[in-house]
Amino acid sequence: MLTKLVRNLVETHPAPAVRGRQIKIKMATRGGAHPPSLTIHGNQLKSLPASYKRYLENGIREALNLVGNPVKLDFRDSENPFAGRRNELNKRQQVHRSRVVKRRKQRKKSR
């Protein structure tokens, strides 16, 4: 229910793009009861403007009839599982790459 509520809010008023990339809000879960808190998962949520966070908080408060109650939102970014890893080529890929580089050099010489 919470995920549908947050998705409806995002569809009505999408999050602004940051550095040319769209901020994606993926899902929402219940974080606690007193005060009511929600955990919102997505990517680039650290770059989310404060005004948009207030928009989400007010929209959730209005939809759940929590007028006068504080609503705490916790934003969690998803991490890149491939960060810090380098793609190493296997033997066949290395041979192919060396052939391609060699061929490019030959083409440049012939021009």
BATI-652653 format. One line per 10 residues: number of its first residue (from 1); their letters; for each residue z, y, x of N, C-alpha, C. Coordinates in Angstrom, 2 decimals, padded with zeros to 5 digits. Example, Ala and Ser with C-alpha at 12.3 -4.5 7.8 and 13.67 -1.06 7.14 Angstrom:
# residues 2
1 = as = 007.80/-005.69/013.19/007.80/-004.50/012.30/007.80/-003.30/013.20; 007.08/-002.25/012.85/007.14/-001.06/013.67/007.87/000.03/012.90
This chain:
# residues 111
1 = mltklvrnlv = 000.00/-001.18/000.82/000.00/000.00/000.00/000.00/001.26/000.87; 000.81/001.24/001.92/000.89/002.41/002.79/-000.42/002.65/003.53; -001.06/001.56/003.97/-002.34/001.70/004.67/-003.39/002.29/003.74; -003.43/001.83/002.49/-004.38/002.38/001.52/-004.12/003.85/001.27; -002.86/004.21/001.17/-002.49/005.60/000.96/-002.97/006.48/002.11; -002.73/006.05/003.34/-003.15/006.83/004.50/-004.67/006.88/004.60; -005.34/005.77/004.29/-006.81/005.77/004.33/-007.38/006.74/003.30; -006.78/006.80/002.11/-007.25/007.74/001.10/-007.07/009.18/001.58; -005.95/009.47/002.22/-005.72/010.81/002.75/-006.75/011.16/003.83; -007.06/010.20/004.68/-008.03/010.44/005.74/-009.44/010.60/005.18
11 = ethpapavrg = -009.78/009.82/004.14/-011.10/009.96/003.51/-011.26/011.33/002.85; -010.18/011.81/002.24/-010.24/013.11/001.58/-010.41/014.24/002.59; -009.69/014.14/003.68/-009.74/015.18/004.72/-009.69/014.49/006.08; -010.87/014.20/006.70/-010.89/013.46/007.97/-010.22/014.22/009.11; -009.73/013.46/010.07/-009.10/014.05/011.24/-010.17/014.73/012.10; -009.82/015.83/012.77/-010.81/016.52/013.60/-011.15/015.70/014.85; -012.34/015.93/015.38/-012.76/015.24/016.59/-012.12/015.90/017.81; -011.78/015.10/018.79/-011.19/015.61/020.02/-012.11/015.23/021.18; -012.56/016.20/021.92/-013.48/016.01/023.05/-014.70/015.18/022.65; -015.21/015.43/021.45/-016.40/014.75/020.98/-016.18/013.36/020.43
21 = rqikikmatr = -014.94/012.90/020.39/-014.65/011.57/019.87/-013.79/011.68/018.63; -014.07/010.84/017.65/-013.33/010.85/016.41/-011.99/010.15/016.57; -010.96/010.75/015.99/-009.64/010.13/015.97/-009.63/009.12/014.83; -009.28/007.88/015.12/-009.29/006.84/014.10/-007.87/006.43/013.76; -007.54/006.53/012.49/-006.25/006.08/012.00/-006.49/004.73/011.34; -005.88/003.69/011.89/-006.19/002.33/011.47/-005.29/001.78/010.38; -003.98/001.94/010.54/-003.08/001.36/009.54/-001.73/002.05/009.58; -000.94/001.82/008.55/000.41/002.39/008.46/001.38/001.29/008.03; 002.56/001.31/008.63/003.60/000.35/008.27/004.91/001.09/008.06; 005.82/000.44/007.38/007.13/001.04/007.12/007.99/000.92/008.37
31 = ggahppslti = 008.61/002.03/008.73/009.43/002.04/009.93/010.91/001.96/009.65; 011.36/002.56/008.57/012.77/002.57/008.24/012.99/003.13/006.85; 014.25/003.15/006.40/014.54/003.56/005.03/015.28/004.89/004.94; 016.17/005.19/005.87/016.98/006.41/005.77/016.89/007.20/007.06; 016.14/008.25/007.16/015.16/008.78/006.22/013.92/007.89/006.19; 013.13/007.98/005.13/011.92/007.16/005.06/011.02/007.46/006.26; 010.63/006.43/006.98/009.77/006.64/008.14/008.59/005.68/008.10; 007.47/006.16/008.59/006.24/005.38/008.65/005.74/005.36/010.08; 005.18/004.23/010.47/004.53/004.12/011.76/003.03/004.06/011.50; 002.30/004.99/012.09/000.85/005.05/011.91/000.20/004.63/013.22
41 = hgnqlkslpa = -000.69/003.63/013.13/-001.37/003.09/014.30/-002.81/003.59/014.32; -003.32/003.84/015.51/-004.70/004.30/015.66/-005.01/004.57/017.11; -006.09/005.33/017.34/-006.42/005.69/018.71/-006.46/007.21/018.84; -006.13/007.69/020.00/-006.08/009.12/020.34/-005.14/009.90/019.44; -004.07/009.29/018.99/-003.15/009.98/018.09/-002.29/011.01/018.81; -002.22/010.92/020.13/-001.48/011.93/020.88/-002.20/013.28/020.83; -003.51/013.25/020.60/-004.31/014.47/020.53/-004.39/015.03/019.11; -003.73/014.39/018.17/-003.78/014.82/016.78/-003.07/016.17/016.62; -003.72/017.17/016.02/-003.09/018.48/015.86/-001.87/018.43/014.95; -000.94/019.33/015.18/000.29/019.38/014.39/-000.01/019.67/012.93
51 = sykrylengi = -001.05/020.46/012.66/-001.39/020.78/011.28/-001.84/019.53/010.52; -002.56/018.63/011.21/-003.00/017.40/010.55/-001.82/016.45/010.33; -000.87/016.44/011.25/000.33/015.63/011.06/001.11/016.12/009.84; 001.20/017.43/009.67/001.88/017.99/008.49/001.13/017.63/007.22; -000.22/017.66/007.28/-001.03/017.28/006.13/-000.72/015.84/005.71; -000.67/014.92/006.68/-000.36/013.53/006.37/001.05/013.39/005.80; 002.00/014.08/006.42/003.39/014.00/005.97/003.53/014.52/004.53; 002.92/015.65/004.23/003.00/016.22/002.89/002.28/015.36/001.86; 001.13/014.78/002.26/000.39/013.91/001.35/001.16/012.65/001.01; 001.81/012.07/002.01/002.62/010.87/001.79/003.82/011.20/000.91
61 = realnlvgnp = 004.47/012.32/001.21/005.64/012.74/000.43/005.27/012.96/-001.04; 004.11/013.57/-001.27/003.67/013.83/-002.65/003.30/012.54/-003.38; 002.58/011.63/-002.69/002.12/010.39/-003.32/003.28/009.45/-003.65; 004.33/009.46/-002.84/005.46/008.56/-003.07/006.62/009.22/-003.82; 006.40/010.43/-004.31/007.42/011.19/-005.06/008.72/011.33/-004.27; 008.61/011.76/-003.05/009.77/011.96/-002.18/010.04/013.45/-001.98; 009.91/014.23/-003.04/010.07/015.67/-002.95/011.50/015.98/-002.52; 011.64/016.78/-001.48/012.95/017.17/-000.99/013.51/016.24/000.07; 012.89/015.10/000.27/013.35/014.15/001.30/012.53/014.33/002.57; 013.16/014.23/003.72/012.38/014.27/004.96/011.64/012.95/005.14
71 = vkldfrdsen = 010.41/013.04/005.64/009.62/011.85/005.94/009.31/011.90/007.43; 009.69/010.85/008.13/009.47/010.81/009.57/008.22/009.97/009.86; 007.29/010.54/010.62/006.07/009.82/011.00/006.11/009.53/012.49; 005.84/008.27/012.84/005.77/007.85/014.23/004.33/007.42/014.49; 003.69/008.02/015.49/002.29/007.73/015.79/002.22/006.85/017.03; 001.52/005.71/016.90/001.38/004.77/018.02/-000.09/004.59/018.37; -000.42/004.86/019.61/-001.78/004.66/020.09/-002.01/003.21/020.47; -003.23/002.75/020.24/-003.58/001.43/020.74/-004.04/001.60/022.18; -003.70/000.65/023.01/-004.03/000.76/024.42/-005.30/-000.03/024.72; -006.03/000.45/025.71/-007.25/-000.22/026.14/-006.87/-001.46/026.95
81 = pfagrrneln = -007.23/-002.67/026.49/-006.84/-003.87/027.22/-007.58/-004.03/028.55; -008.65/-003.27/028.75/-009.44/-003.38/029.96/-009.17/-002.25/030.95; -008.22/-001.39/030.66/-007.91/-000.28/031.55/-007.38/-000.82/032.88; -007.88/-000.28/033.96/-007.42/-000.69/035.28/-008.08/-001.94/035.82; -008.95/-002.55/035.05/-009.64/-003.75/035.52/-011.06/-003.39/035.93; -011.52/-003.98/036.98/-012.87/-003.73/037.45/-013.71/-004.96/037.13; -014.90/-004.73/036.63/-015.78/-005.82/036.29/-016.45/-006.34/037.56; -016.07/-007.52/037.99/-016.64/-008.10/039.20/-017.81/-009.00/038.82; -018.91/-008.85/039.56/-020.11/-009.63/039.29/-020.00/-011.02/039.91; -020.55/-012.01/039.19/-020.58/-013.35/039.76/-021.77/-013.45/040.73
91 = krqqvhrsrv = -021.93/-014.57/041.36/-022.96/-014.74/042.41/-024.36/-014.49/041.86; -024.66/-015.04/040.71/-026.00/-014.88/040.12/-026.28/-013.41/039.80; -025.29/-012.70/039.26/-025.46/-011.29/038.94/-025.66/-010.46/040.20; -024.97/-010.82/041.30/-025.13/-010.09/042.56/-026.54/-010.26/043.11; -027.08/-011.50/043.04/-028.44/-011.75/043.51/-029.44/-010.94/042.68; -029.27/-010.95/041.38/-030.17/-010.21/040.50/-030.12/-008.72/040.82; -028.92/-008.21/040.99/-028.76/-006.78/041.27/-029.43/-006.40/042.59; -029.26/-007.23/043.60/-029.88/-006.92/044.90/-031.40/-006.93/044.79; -031.97/-007.84/043.99/-033.43/-007.86/043.78/-033.90/-006.59/043.09; -033.15/-006.15/042.08/-033.53/-004.94/041.34/-033.48/-003.72/042.24
101 = vkrrkqrkks = -032.43/-003.60/043.04/-032.29/-002.46/043.95/-033.41/-002.47/044.99; -033.71/-003.65/045.53/-034.77/-003.79/046.53/-036.11/-003.39/045.93; -036.37/-003.79/044.70/-037.63/-003.48/044.03/-037.76/-001.98/043.77; -036.67/-001.33/043.39/-036.70/000.12/043.16/-037.03/000.87/044.44; -036.45/000.42/045.54/-036.72/001.06/046.84/-038.19/000.91/047.20; -038.78/-000.26/046.94/-040.19/-000.49/047.25/-041.07/000.41/046.39; -040.72/000.59/045.13/-041.51/001.45/044.24/-041.47/002.90/044.71; -040.30/003.36/045.16/-040.19/004.74/045.63/-041.03/004.97/046.87; -041.10/003.98/047.76/-041.90/004.10/048.98/-043.38/004.17/048.66; -043.82/003.40/047.65/-045.25/003.34/047.33/-045.74/004.58/046.60
111 = r = -044.87/005.37/046.05/-045.27/006.58/045.32/-045.63/007.64/046.24
